[in-house]
Amino acid sequence: MQPLLLPDRRAWLLTLVFLLAILMILLGMGRPPICACGTVKLWHGVVQSSENSQHIADWYSFSHVIHGLLFYFGAWLLWERWKLFGGRPARWALPIAVAFEGFWEILENSPIIIQRYREVTVSWGYAGDSIVNSMADLGWMVVGFLAAGRLPAWASVMAAIAFETFTLIVIRDNLTLNVLMLVWPVEAIRQWQGTG
């Protein structure tokens, strides 16, 4: 894949507008700006803790990088492979990806999804993300998207597989299991995750 889908100046500006809008929505939802612990850490690596999903990076940051890789691939399919939309709006792929990722961050921090995580995943006591974490998650997605625009396709695929495998081994969770457990919970997986 060639870097045809990378944003121009106007697309970067729209990306920034979307990021600010998402920030305002999260603030309006009453999400805490930072961790209740009162600090902002670059990395927090304890999954089963009240500080998970509260800082700039955690084990789930790898999933957000994969989101970016996947969004780039989806945009490539739409605009380059299938030549939909005449190829011209391809430079708008990043702001569109940010809008989709932002929608997920908002939904993920809604009471219904927070409760769903508590009920069916190993994330007992999950209270949602801090705004710092949500905005960082968006940033990690952008990193993945931009990386996919510069890497050969095989390198993006290998990075996604490596991230999924690494987090599966280290924390017994990854993007695939997270989606599976949210949509169609498997009790055996939940029990296995809880023993790690």
Steps between C-alpha positions, in 0.01 A plus 500: 500500500628840408464804732211629289258529789709722721337832590574838353484824703121531476452139608731558799290805592179296482668229709578761765140627491372144553743445788380819669136402448564157653677666793201729557256207485704301754512804727125543457450135596673574829797274435786566744780701339775293663536196722332523841850431636582862413791427264555450130744222414656431163449124559285295734539126461272345762180389329303404810528836675301817540767680295450288188371711208582818692843599366671577168597143415408154625478150360190596300691774314624223269136433403453864406808490276340197333180703455707749300653225288152361433349841420779565252438161337126572481563839343743344254233246399239771449707760320789323334402139446132540417535859369189611684429872524731567204810480718496876560386506864767247596693767690201529736553143622676605823231739625238238417701240695526743794123552488441123513752450779350796686155348469637183660667697782169673574303175481761313706457755778122487500329333796368213287845395371670555836239269656543248219876486563435444869253218431673296232873570502784459741492879555317481832447843648566676167384862528586627154794701372634831619497773236880487488479129416223544241689776321821295516310203354403723209865599467610134494247434224647790301849351551378169357329672207807707409729199541282296265530779243878472503559129558466223244173311546682191626666704778163633617360147509803373691477788749132425566571129548797577726295742715212252529732212589708705744202631697334157494810349661566781748149596618280225353305758304520675165279674246355174368406367844376840612254518211398136537435532872303822456280363220478128578649417840660160550513397865805275448698796360388722788615241752832453320557877493422524870771251594785702349 
